[in-house]
Amino acid sequence: MKIFEGLFETKISGAYTAMLLLTVVSLFLTQETVGFSAIGLSMGLWFLVWLAEGKFRSKFDLFRTSWLWPGIALYALYIIGIFYSDIPKEAAMVIEHKITMLLAPLLLGAGASLRKNHLGAALFVFVNTALVASVVALIFALKNGLAGQYETQSVADFITYEYLARAIGFQPIYLSLYLVFGFFALIALYRHKTFKGQWFYGNHLASVTAMVFIFLMVVLLSSRMELLVLFVSAGALLLWFVRDRKLVLKAFGLLFAVALAGGAVIFSSEINRLRFKEMFDFNTDYTENVYGGRAIRLEKWKNAIECWQQSPWIGVGTGDVQSELNKMYEKNGVDIALHYQYNTHNQYLGTLLTIGIPGLLVLLAWVGCWIWLGFGKRDLMMAAFASVISLSIITENMLQRQMGVVFIALFSAMLITWHLRYFRADTVPNDR
């Protein structure tokens, strides 16, 4: 396949490529499904290959010119946060989970074996792994439901929300995030001539079928925020990158039709109906909020802000966030949040609470790099990533779990490095 040409020409470049693609695949292999940290293993092996490459002087010459430093600076602030944490063991675990924020920029930004084809190969493998994982999740969820493992008797509910995601060891929000990014990666693989030589390029049937399937999976996963992210991001990219207004209007008409189809799927499941009803029911308070929607998030955010005000400049420390939040939940009588030990469910607030104002500013700088390189420099894939992540972290702490940290750090470093080495703004939005 042409998209892999030149990536396995030597033992070192072949090993580098294999470890990169293994890391992409391992995003979908949770510890629940394989019994060990596939992500940690693949990153460790990749780091050994990176060391075996040598050429350290030229590596760091490349690295100095990149825009990869905000992610590393954020990780450094988390390390500093250990020194004023009251729970050092928890702080050490946080640092371990977030180490990809340091490793990914080194492995990609200072990777001597990185080639132009690597981005296309990684996106291709990511999309296909997402499709396979989705099919496996559907099969396992149906099997579990028919075996009587779920409380509901509805077949439609068997393949909805947590029943569907937990079938392969995922939380719905993380699997939905991967799929929404995969949706936009599919568009790039289909249209961008840089990604020739793989079966999605120019293949209308394969690409549209895969995109429809991914959309239906996000609907079945009942991720309300990620559905909103998908439509908002699609609208923003259409308005920014497509100059033909007639085509934009047709595309918005198609988005509206797709939204109606998604609504039909939502109403086929009682769980989905209840979750989306709750989203628009402004009379429901957090004590009645079964599925963790708007009302309970507002309570989490209020308590997080009140907690942050006790230490606004440096935050509460890298390992102390949940402990301090629990104290605030108990003080304010938010029993449901205390019982489930809810986090802030907002990465901006979570970072602010953990490492204070410097942490929030660095996080905003990191996100700002993606937005500038994507929208400012007209890099379609970078813009899609920037839109998806910057919106998704409004309602979730995506940097709390390893599967979120690795995904964000890996693809941000890859897209930034690829942009700096190979991107030309006049080629990205063009058709074949």
C-alpha positions in Angstrom: 0.0 0.0 0.0 1.5 3.3 -1.1 0.7 5.2 2.1 3.3 3.0 3.8 6.0 3.4 1.2 9.4 4.2 2.5 8.4 3.7 6.2 10.0 0.3 6.5 13.1 0.8 4.3 15.6 0.2 7.1 15.5 -1.7 10.4 15.4 1.4 12.5 12.8 3.3 10.4 10.7 0.1 10.2 10.9 -0.4 14.0 10.0 3.3 14.5 7.0 3.0 12.2 5.9 -0.2 13.8 6.0 1.3 17.3 4.1 4.4 16.2 1.4 2.4 14.7 1.3 -0.1 17.6 0.8 2.9 19.9 -2.1 4.1 17.7 -3.7 0.6 17.9 -3.1 0.3 21.6 -5.3 3.3 22.2 -8.2 0.9 21.7 -6.7 -1.9 23.9 -7.7 -1.0 27.5 -6.3 -2.8 30.5 -9.7 -4.4 31.0 -9.6 -6.1 27.6 -5.9 -7.2 27.5 -5.0 -7.3 31.2 -2.0 -5.0 31.0 -1.2 -1.5 29.8 -0.8 -1.9 26.1 -0.3 1.9 25.7 2.6 1.9 28.3 4.3 -1.1 26.7 4.1 0.4 23.1 5.3 3.8 24.3 8.2 2.1 26.2 9.3 0.1 23.1 9.0 3.2 20.9 11.2 5.1 23.3 13.9 2.4 23.0 13.7 2.6 19.2 14.1 6.4 19.5 17.2 6.0 21.5 18.6 3.4 19.0 18.2 6.0 16.2 20.9 8.1 17.7 21.6 11.4 15.8 20.8 13.4 19.0 22.3 16.7 17.9 20.2 16.8 14.7 17.1 15.6 16.6 17.2 18.5 19.1 18.0 20.9 16.3 14.6 20.0 14.9 13.0 20.0 18.3 14.1 23.5 19.1 12.1 25.0 16.2 8.8 23.3 17.0 5.7 24.5 18.7 5.7 21.5 21.0 6.8 23.2 24.2 3.4 24.1 25.8 2.5 20.5 26.3 5.9 19.8 27.9 5.6 23.0 30.0 2.2 21.8 31.3 3.8 18.5 32.2 6.6 20.3 34.0 4.0 22.3 36.1 2.4 19.0 37.1 5.8 17.8 38.3 6.3 21.0 40.3 2.8 20.4 41.8 4.2 17.3 43.5 6.3 19.4 45.9 3.2 21.0 47.5 0.9 18.0 47.3 -0.2 16.4 50.5 -0.7 13.0 48.8 2.6 12.2 47.1 1.7 8.7 46.1 -1.3 10.0 44.2 0.8 12.7 42.7 3.3 10.2 41.4 0.5 8.2 39.7 -0.7 11.4 38.0 2.9 12.1 36.7 3.2 8.5 35.5 -0.2 8.7 33.6 0.8 12.0 32.0 4.3 11.1 30.9 3.2 10.9 27.2 3.0 14.8 27.3 6.8 14.6 27.5 7.4 11.5 25.4 5.2 12.2 22.4 6.9 15.5 21.5 10.4 13.8 21.9 9.4 10.8 19.8 7.8 12.8 17.1 9.2 16.3 17.2 12.8 14.9 17.6 12.2 11.7 15.7 15.0 11.2 13.1 12.9 8.5 11.3 9.7 10.6 11.0 8.6 10.9 7.4 5.8 12.7 5.6 3.9 9.4 5.2 3.7 8.8 8.9 0.7 11.0 9.5 -1.3 9.4 6.7 -0.3 5.9 7.9 -1.3 6.8 11.5 -4.6 8.2 10.5 -5.4 5.2 8.3 -4.5 2.7 11.1 -6.4 4.8 13.7 -9.6 4.9 11.6 -9.5 1.2 10.7 -8.9 0.2 14.3 -11.8 2.5 15.4 -14.1 0.7 12.9 -13.0 -2.8 14.1 -13.3 -1.8 17.8 -16.8 -0.5 17.1 -17.9 -3.7 15.4 -16.4 -5.8 18.3 -18.2 -3.5 20.8 -21.5 -4.0 19.1 -21.1 -7.8 18.9 -20.0 -8.1 22.6 -22.7 -5.8 23.8 -25.4 -7.8 22.0 -23.9 -11.0 23.3 -23.9 -9.8 26.8 -27.4 -8.4 26.6 -28.8 -11.6 25.1 -27.1 -13.6 27.9 -29.1 -11.6 30.4 -26.2 -9.6 31.8 -28.0 -6.2 31.6 -31.0 -5.0 33.6 -32.9 -4.0 30.4 -34.6 -6.4 28.1 -34.6 -4.1 25.1 -32.2 -5.1 22.3 -31.9 -1.4 21.3 -30.7 -0.6 24.9 -28.1 -3.5 24.7 -26.1 -1.5 22.2 -26.5 1.9 23.9 -24.3 4.1 26.2 -22.3 2.2 28.8 -23.5 -1.2 27.8 -21.9 -0.6 24.4 -18.7 1.1 25.5 -18.1 -1.2 28.5 -18.2 -4.2 26.3 -14.7 -3.4 25.2 -13.6 -1.7 28.5 -14.2 1.9 27.5 -16.0 4.8 29.0 -18.5 6.1 26.4 -17.0 9.6 26.3 -13.5 8.4 25.4 -14.7 6.0 22.7 -16.9 8.8 21.3 -14.0 11.2 21.3 -11.9 8.8 19.3 -14.7 8.2 16.8 -15.5 11.9 16.3 -11.8 12.5 15.5 -11.9 9.5 13.3 -14.8 11.0 11.4 -12.7 14.0 10.4 -9.7 11.8 9.7 -11.8 9.9 7.2 -12.6 13.1 5.4 -8.9 13.9 5.2 -8.0 10.4 4.0 -10.8 10.6 1.3 -10.0 14.1 0.0 -6.4 15.0 0.7 -3.9 14.1 -2.1 -1.1 13.7 0.5 -3.0 10.6 1.7 -3.1 8.8 -1.7 -2.4 5.1 -1.8 -5.0 3.8 0.7 -8.5 2.5 0.1 -10.4 5.5 1.4 -8.8 8.0 -1.0 -11.3 8.9 -3.7 -13.4 5.9 -2.7 -16.8 7.4 -2.1 -18.6 4.2 -1.1 -16.1 3.1 1.5 -15.6 6.6 3.0 -19.3 7.5 3.2 -20.2 4.1 4.6 -17.5 4.4 7.3 -18.5 7.9 8.2 -22.2 7.0 8.5 -21.2 4.0 10.7 -19.0 6.2 12.9 -21.8 8.7 13.3 -24.3 6.0 14.3 -21.8 4.7 16.8 -21.5 8.1 18.5 -25.3 8.3 18.6 -25.5 4.8 20.2 -22.9 5.8 22.7 -25.2 8.5 23.7 -22.4 11.0 24.1 -24.4 14.3 24.0 -21.3 16.5 24.1 -19.4 14.6 21.4 -22.4 14.8 19.1 -22.5 18.5 19.6 -18.7 18.7 19.0 -19.1 16.8 15.8 -21.7 19.1 14.4 -20.1 22.4 15.6 -16.7 21.3 14.4 -18.1 20.3 11.0 -19.9 23.6 10.7 -16.8 25.6 11.7 -14.6 23.7 9.2 -17.1 24.2 6.4 -17.4 27.9 7.0 -13.6 28.4 7.3 -12.2 26.1 4.5 -14.9 25.9 1.8 -15.2 29.0 -0.3 -18.1 27.8 -2.5 -21.2 29.1 -0.7 -23.6 26.8 -2.6 -21.5 23.8 -1.5 -21.6 25.1 2.1 -25.4 25.4 2.0 -25.7 21.9 0.6 -23.4 20.6 3.3 -25.4 22.2 6.0 -28.6 20.7 4.6 -26.9 17.3 4.7 -25.9 17.9 8.3 -29.5 18.7 9.2 -30.7 15.5 7.5 -28.0 13.5 9.4 -29.2 15.1 12.7 -32.7 14.0 12.0 -31.6 10.5 11.3 -29.6 10.6 14.5 -32.7 11.7 16.3 -34.6 8.7 15.0 -31.9 6.4 16.4 -32.0 8.2 19.7 -35.7 7.6 20.1 -35.3 3.9 19.4 -33.7 3.4 22.9 -35.2 4.3 26.2 -31.7 5.0 27.7 -30.9 7.4 24.9 -34.3 9.1 25.1 -33.9 9.7 28.9 -30.4 11.1 28.5 -31.3 13.6 25.8 -34.6 14.5 27.6 -32.5 15.3 30.7 -30.2 17.5 28.5 -33.1 19.9 27.8 -35.0 19.6 31.0 -34.0 22.7 33.0 -36.3 21.9 35.9 -34.3 18.8 36.9 -31.8 19.5 39.7 -28.6 17.6 40.3 -30.2 15.2 42.9 -32.5 13.9 40.1 -29.7 13.8 37.5 -29.3 10.1 36.8 -26.9 10.3 33.8 -24.5 13.1 34.9 -25.8 15.8 32.6 -26.0 19.6 32.8 -27.3 20.0 36.3 -24.7 17.9 38.1 -21.9 19.4 36.0 -22.9 22.9 37.1 -22.7 21.7 40.7 -19.2 20.2 40.0 -18.0 23.5 38.4 -19.4 25.6 41.3 -17.6 23.5 43.9 -14.4 23.4 41.8 -14.3 27.2 41.6 -14.9 27.5 45.3 -12.2 25.0 46.0 -9.7 26.8 43.6 -10.3 30.1 45.4 -8.6 28.7 48.5 -5.3 28.5 46.5 -5.7 30.5 43.3 -2.1 31.0 42.2 -0.6 27.5 42.5 -3.6 25.3 42.9 -4.0 22.5 45.4 -1.2 20.3 44.1 -0.9 17.5 41.6 -2.1 14.7 43.9 -4.7 16.5 46.0 -7.5 17.5 43.6 -10.0 14.7 44.4 -9.4 14.9 48.1 -10.0 18.7 48.2 -13.0 18.4 45.9 -14.5 15.8 48.2 -14.1 18.1 51.2 -15.9 20.8 49.3 -18.7 18.4 48.2 -19.1 17.4 51.8 -19.2 21.0 53.0 -21.8 22.0 50.5 -23.9 18.9 50.9 -23.5 17.6 47.3 -23.9 14.0 48.4 -24.1 12.4 45.0 -20.8 14.0 43.9 -19.1 12.9 47.2 -20.4 9.4 46.8 -19.1 8.9 43.3 -16.1 11.2 43.9 -16.7 13.2 40.7 -13.9 15.2 39.2 -14.4 18.7 37.8 -15.6 17.4 34.4 -13.9 20.4 32.8 -10.2 20.2 31.9 -9.8 24.0 32.0 -11.2 24.0 35.6 -9.4 20.8 36.5 -6.0 22.2 35.4 -6.7 25.5 37.2 -7.6 23.7 40.4 -4.6 21.4 40.2 -1.7 23.7 39.3 -3.3 27.2 39.4 -3.3 30.1 37.0 0.1 29.3 35.4 -1.3 25.8 34.5 -4.4 27.2 33.0 -2.4 29.8 30.9 -0.1 27.0 29.6 -3.1 24.8 28.8 -4.7 27.7 26.9 -1.4 28.3 25.1 -1.2 24.6 24.1 -4.8 24.7 22.7 -4.0 28.1 21.1 -1.1 26.5 19.1 -3.5 24.0 17.6 -6.1 26.6 16.8 -3.5 29.0 15.2 -1.8 26.2 13.1 -5.2 24.8 12.1 -7.4 27.8 11.4 -4.7 30.5 11.1 -2.5 28.5 8.8 -5.4 26.7 7.1 -4.3 23.2 8.0 -7.6 21.2 7.8 -6.6 18.2 9.9 -5.0 20.4 12.6 -8.1 22.6 12.7 -10.3 19.5 13.1 -8.2 18.3 16.0 -8.1 21.7 17.6 -11.9 22.1 17.4 -12.7 18.6 18.7 -10.3 18.7 21.6 -10.9 22.3 22.7 -14.6 21.8 22.8 -14.5 18.3 24.3 -12.5 19.3 27.3 -15.2 21.8 28.3 -17.3 19.0 29.9 -14.6 16.3 30.5 -11.2 16.0 32.2 -9.7 14.3 29.1 -6.2 14.6 30.6 -7.1 12.7 33.7 -7.0 9.1 32.2 -4.2 7.6 30.3 -6.3 7.0 27.2 -7.2 10.7 27.0 -3.6 11.9 27.7 -2.0 9.6 25.2 -4.5 10.4 22.5 -4.2 14.1 22.9 -0.4 14.2 23.4 0.2 11.8 20.5 -1.9 13.4 17.8 -1.2 17.0 18.8 2.6 16.3 18.6 2.2 14.4 15.3 0.0 17.0 13.7 2.2 19.9 14.9 5.4 18.2 13.8 3.9 17.2 10.4 2.7 20.8 9.9 6.1 22.3 10.7 8.0 19.9 8.4 5.7 19.2 5.5 2.7 21.4 5.4 1.9 23.8 2.6 -1.2 25.9 3.2 -2.1 26.1 -0.5 -2.5 22.3 -0.8 -4.7 21.3 2.1 -8.2 22.4 1.2 -7.9 21.4 -2.5 -9.8 18.6 -4.0 -8.1 15.8 -5.9 
